[in-house]
Amino acid sequence: MKLFERCLLAIDKVSSYAVIGLMAVLTVVIIIQVVLRYFFNESLDWSWVVPRICFVWIIFLAIPLGIKRGVHASIDIVPRLLPERVRTLLYRLLTGCLIILMMVVTYNAILIAQKTWHYMMPLIDISLANFYVAIIISGIHSTLHFVRLIWTGPPLSSSFDIMETSEDSLDQ
């Protein structure tokens, strides 16, 4: 389990740095495009394609990081009413269902990526399968986090708990 945790942490770091780098590229390209358009009445032909690619990759690389931290939106009114053992069992059962869902999504993304590999994007020489590769990576990375959550149980904090904590600190 410790080796699994270390590998997952390394994948998380790579993913985090990739998100930061892609966000920088997206920001720079958009700033350059705005400056060229408004000050020089010029435009880069590819300036809408690169930010779009970056945006898709940022989203799909960040999904597993949100799973790790338990920050995705959730409705937990019913589970909070259940006893702790039942809540943990329900959490693990639903996490198992999410593993199956991620495997189905990943499998289908692989099939679509194979079918679209030879189609190129307009204006730049990058395959349309690029978008599906992001889904494949996200699916595998998310599955690893869900497997970890089945072993360890729910994350220590959820967005609901964070709100309660911040309200408590305001009262002090």
Secondary structure by P-SEA (a helix, b strand, c coil): caaaaaaaaaaaaaaaaaaaaaaaaaaaaaaaaaaaaacccccccaaaaaaaaaaaaaaaaaaaaaaaaccccccccccccccaaaaaaaaaaaaaaaaaaaaaaaaaaaaaaaaaccccccccccccaaaaaaaaaaaaaaaaaaaaaaacccccccaaaaaaaaaaaaac
